[in-house]
């Protein structure tokens, strides 16, 4: 079976490729665990001063989380971690806490968890024909508080509310206006533009890059929910996970029809 995550290092830039083009690069636990392991293994290597994450092919960065896939093997240490956090949470934490800047190169659409992964990156550079969206409301889900906070910090309260309440797909100028992407560039210029940006970052002083990213993460942590608020949020998420609406949303998605929600 092909590797679900490909890696390539050129100079001071590490590129990670989500490699399931036949499945629109859908995120699996195995892929997410490998992403987590790779970023943690390279975090102490100061020869890597910028990371680029992209999807294989030219249609999708990633279609989102593949709920039909399960991990095949994990180490005992990782198994302990997975008792506290999901593969998705571990992967996004490793992006956020990576000591150097991480760039999402959006070479195709990014929906659901993949859109959240892009927002977790420090910068997003996109081909000008892509689409992005968050559709938990269409599926009957309450999205996780950490993810909602990432969107609020990145695109602000009004845009986050619109994006999650409408479950729309966005493309073109609104992606940049909302702050979902830093740059929209012609598709045939995307790799060159992103590579130049990564190399420009990597040429700067390592201690300065690491120090500024660490301080930005410290500032972001001040806005985190307290224990009681976090528990309340988790209760809302868990309640939706056992609802009839979620079952209806999933069925409608697979049957390619409009869901009929009942608020139960």
C-alpha positions as CSV (number, residue, x, y, z in Angstrom):
1,X,0.0,0.0,0.0
2,X,1.3,3.5,-0.8
3,X,2.5,5.7,2.0
4,X,-0.4,8.0,3.1
5,X,2.1,10.7,4.0
6,X,5.1,11.6,1.7
7,X,8.0,13.7,2.9
8,X,10.6,15.7,1.0
9,X,13.3,18.0,2.3
10,X,15.0,20.6,0.2
11,X,17.4,22.9,1.9
12,X,15.7,24.2,5.0
13,X,12.1,23.4,3.8
14,X,10.3,20.2,4.6
15,X,7.3,19.3,2.4
16,X,4.6,16.9,3.6
17,X,2.2,15.5,1.1
18,X,-1.3,14.0,2.1
19,X,-1.1,11.1,-0.3
20,X,-4.5,9.5,-1.0
21,X,-5.4,11.0,-4.4
22,X,-7.9,8.2,-5.2
23,X,-9.8,9.2,-2.0
24,X,-9.4,12.9,-2.5
25,X,-6.7,12.8,0.2
26,X,-9.2,12.1,2.9
27,X,-7.6,12.2,6.3
28,X,-7.3,8.8,8.0
29,X,-6.1,8.1,11.6
30,X,-3.0,6.4,10.1
31,X,-2.2,9.5,8.0
32,X,-2.8,11.8,11.0
33,X,-0.6,9.7,13.3
34,X,2.2,9.7,10.7
35,X,1.9,13.5,10.4
36,X,2.1,13.8,14.1
37,X,5.1,11.5,14.3
38,X,7.0,13.2,11.5
39,X,6.5,16.7,12.9
40,X,7.6,15.6,16.4
41,X,10.6,13.7,15.0
42,X,11.8,16.8,13.1
43,X,10.9,19.4,15.7
44,X,14.4,19.4,17.1
45,X,16.1,19.7,13.7
46,X,17.0,23.3,13.3
47,X,18.0,22.6,9.7
48,X,14.3,22.6,9.0
49,X,13.0,26.1,9.3
50,X,9.7,26.0,7.4
51,X,7.2,23.3,6.6
52,X,4.8,23.0,3.7
53,X,1.7,20.7,3.8
54,X,-0.1,20.0,0.5
55,X,-2.3,17.3,-1.0
56,X,-1.3,14.9,-3.7
57,X,-2.5,15.6,-7.2
58,X,-4.3,18.8,-8.3
59,X,-7.9,18.3,-7.2
60,X,-7.9,18.2,-3.4
61,X,-5.8,19.4,-0.5
62,X,-8.1,17.1,1.4
63,X,-11.8,16.3,1.4
64,X,-11.8,16.0,5.2
65,X,-11.8,13.3,7.8
66,X,-12.5,9.7,6.6
67,X,-14.6,8.2,9.3
68,X,-14.5,4.8,7.7
69,X,-10.7,4.3,8.3
70,X,-9.1,3.0,11.4
71,X,-5.5,2.8,12.6
72,X,-3.6,-0.4,11.8
73,X,-0.8,-0.1,14.3
74,X,0.4,2.3,17.0
75,X,3.3,2.2,19.4
76,X,2.5,1.7,23.2
77,X,3.6,5.3,23.9
78,X,1.3,6.6,21.2
79,X,-1.5,4.4,22.4
80,X,-1.4,6.2,25.8
81,X,-1.6,9.6,24.0
82,X,-4.5,8.4,22.0
83,X,-6.4,7.6,25.2
84,X,-6.4,11.4,25.8
85,X,-6.5,12.9,22.3
86,X,-7.7,11.7,18.9
87,X,-5.3,11.3,15.9
88,X,-6.8,14.5,14.5
89,X,-6.2,16.5,17.7
90,X,-2.6,15.1,17.9
91,X,-1.9,16.1,14.3
92,X,-3.2,19.6,14.6
93,X,-1.5,20.1,17.9
94,X,1.8,19.1,16.3
95,X,1.2,21.7,13.5
96,X,0.4,24.5,15.9
97,X,3.3,23.7,18.3
98,X,5.9,23.0,15.6
99,X,8.7,25.4,16.4
100,X,8.9,26.9,12.9
101,X,6.3,28.3,10.6
102,X,4.0,25.8,8.8
103,X,2.4,26.7,5.4
104,X,-0.7,25.1,4.0
105,X,-0.4,24.9,0.2
106,X,-4.0,24.5,-0.9
107,X,-3.7,22.9,-4.3
108,X,-7.4,21.8,-4.2
109,X,-10.5,22.0,-2.1
110,X,-10.4,21.7,1.7
111,X,-13.5,20.7,3.6
112,X,-14.3,19.8,7.2
113,X,-11.3,18.6,9.2
114,X,-9.0,19.5,6.3
115,X,-10.2,23.1,6.3
116,X,-9.5,23.1,10.1
117,X,-6.0,21.7,9.4
118,X,-5.3,24.5,7.0
119,X,-6.5,27.1,9.6
120,X,-4.1,25.4,12.2
121,X,-1.2,26.3,9.9
122,X,0.5,29.6,10.2
123,X,-0.1,30.7,6.6
124,X,-2.4,29.5,3.8
125,X,-1.5,29.9,0.1
126,X,-4.2,28.7,-2.3
127,X,-4.8,28.2,-6.0
128,X,-7.5,30.7,-7.1
129,X,-10.0,28.0,-8.1
130,X,-10.3,26.1,-4.9
131,X,-13.2,25.9,-2.4
132,X,-13.2,25.7,1.4
133,X,-16.0,25.0,3.8
134,X,-17.1,23.7,7.2
135,X,-20.2,21.5,7.1
136,X,-20.9,20.2,10.7
137,X,-24.3,21.9,10.8
138,X,-25.3,20.1,7.7
139,X,-24.4,16.8,9.3
140,X,-26.0,17.5,12.7
141,X,-22.6,17.9,14.5
142,X,-21.5,20.4,17.1
143,X,-18.0,21.3,16.2
144,X,-15.2,20.9,18.8
145,X,-14.4,24.0,20.9
146,X,-10.6,24.0,20.0
147,X,-11.5,24.1,16.3
148,X,-14.0,26.9,16.7
149,X,-11.5,28.9,18.7
150,X,-8.9,28.4,15.8
151,X,-11.4,29.8,13.3
152,X,-12.4,32.7,15.6
153,X,-8.7,33.7,16.1
154,X,-8.1,33.4,12.3
155,X,-11.1,34.9,10.6
156,X,-12.9,36.6,13.5
157,X,-16.3,36.2,15.2
158,X,-18.6,37.4,12.4
159,X,-17.0,35.2,9.7
160,X,-16.8,32.2,11.9
161,X,-20.5,32.5,12.8
162,X,-21.4,32.8,9.1
163,X,-19.2,30.0,8.0
164,X,-20.4,27.5,10.6
165,X,-24.1,28.5,10.7
166,X,-24.6,28.4,6.9
167,X,-22.3,25.5,6.2
168,X,-21.5,27.2,2.9
169,X,-18.6,26.5,0.5
170,X,-16.5,29.5,-0.2
171,X,-14.4,30.2,-3.3
172,X,-12.6,33.1,-5.0
173,X,-12.2,36.5,-3.3
174,X,-14.3,35.7,-0.2
175,X,-11.6,33.3,0.9
176,X,-9.1,36.1,1.1
177,X,-11.5,38.7,2.3
178,X,-12.5,36.5,5.2
179,X,-8.9,35.7,6.1
180,X,-9.2,32.0,5.3
181,X,-6.2,32.3,3.0
182,X,-3.3,34.7,2.8
183,X,-2.8,34.5,-0.9
184,X,-4.9,33.4,-4.0
185,X,-2.6,32.7,-6.9
186,X,-3.1,31.2,-10.4
187,X,-2.8,27.4,-10.2
188,X,0.2,27.2,-12.5
189,X,2.1,29.5,-10.2
190,X,1.1,27.9,-6.9
191,X,4.1,25.7,-6.3
192,X,6.6,28.3,-7.3
193,X,4.9,31.0,-5.2
194,X,4.7,28.7,-2.1
195,X,8.2,27.5,-2.5
196,X,9.5,31.0,-2.7
197,X,7.6,32.0,0.4
198,X,8.9,29.0,2.4
199,X,12.5,29.7,1.4
200,X,12.1,33.4,2.2
201,X,10.9,32.4,5.7
202,X,13.7,29.8,6.1
203,X,16.4,32.3,5.3
204,X,15.6,34.3,8.5
205,X,17.2,33.8,11.9
206,X,16.1,30.5,13.4
207,X,15.9,31.8,17.0
208,X,13.8,34.7,15.8
209,X,11.4,32.4,14.0
210,X,11.1,30.0,16.9
211,X,10.8,32.8,19.5
212,X,8.1,34.7,17.6
213,X,6.0,31.6,16.9
214,X,6.3,30.5,20.6
215,X,5.1,33.9,21.8
216,X,2.2,33.9,19.3
217,X,1.1,30.6,20.7
218,X,1.4,31.9,24.3
219,X,-0.8,34.8,23.4
220,X,-3.3,32.5,21.8
221,X,-3.4,30.2,24.9
222,X,-4.6,33.2,27.0
223,X,-7.9,33.0,25.1
224,X,-8.5,29.3,25.8
225,X,-11.6,28.1,27.7
226,X,-11.4,27.5,31.4
227,X,-12.1,24.0,32.8
228,X,-15.8,24.5,33.5
229,X,-16.5,26.2,30.2
230,X,-14.5,23.5,28.3
231,X,-16.6,20.7,30.1
232,X,-19.8,22.5,29.1
233,X,-18.7,22.7,25.5
234,X,-17.7,19.0,25.5
235,X,-21.1,18.1,26.8
236,X,-22.7,19.9,23.9
237,X,-20.5,18.1,21.4
238,X,-21.1,14.7,23.0
239,X,-24.9,15.3,23.1
240,X,-24.9,16.0,19.3
241,X,-22.9,12.9,18.7
242,X,-25.7,10.6,20.0
243,X,-28.5,12.5,18.4
244,X,-31.0,11.3,15.8
245,X,-30.1,14.4,13.7
246,X,-26.5,13.2,13.4
247,X,-27.7,9.8,12.1
248,X,-30.0,11.6,9.6
249,X,-27.2,14.0,8.5
250,X,-24.8,11.1,7.9
251,X,-27.4,9.1,6.0
252,X,-28.4,12.1,3.9
253,X,-24.7,12.7,3.1
254,X,-24.1,9.1,1.9
255,X,-27.5,9.0,0.0
256,X,-26.8,12.4,-1.6
257,X,-30.1,14.0,-0.5
258,X,-31.2,16.8,1.7
259,X,-31.4,15.9,5.4
260,X,-34.7,16.2,7.4
261,X,-33.7,17.3,10.9
262,X,-36.0,17.1,13.9
263,X,-33.9,18.7,16.6
264,X,-33.6,15.4,18.5
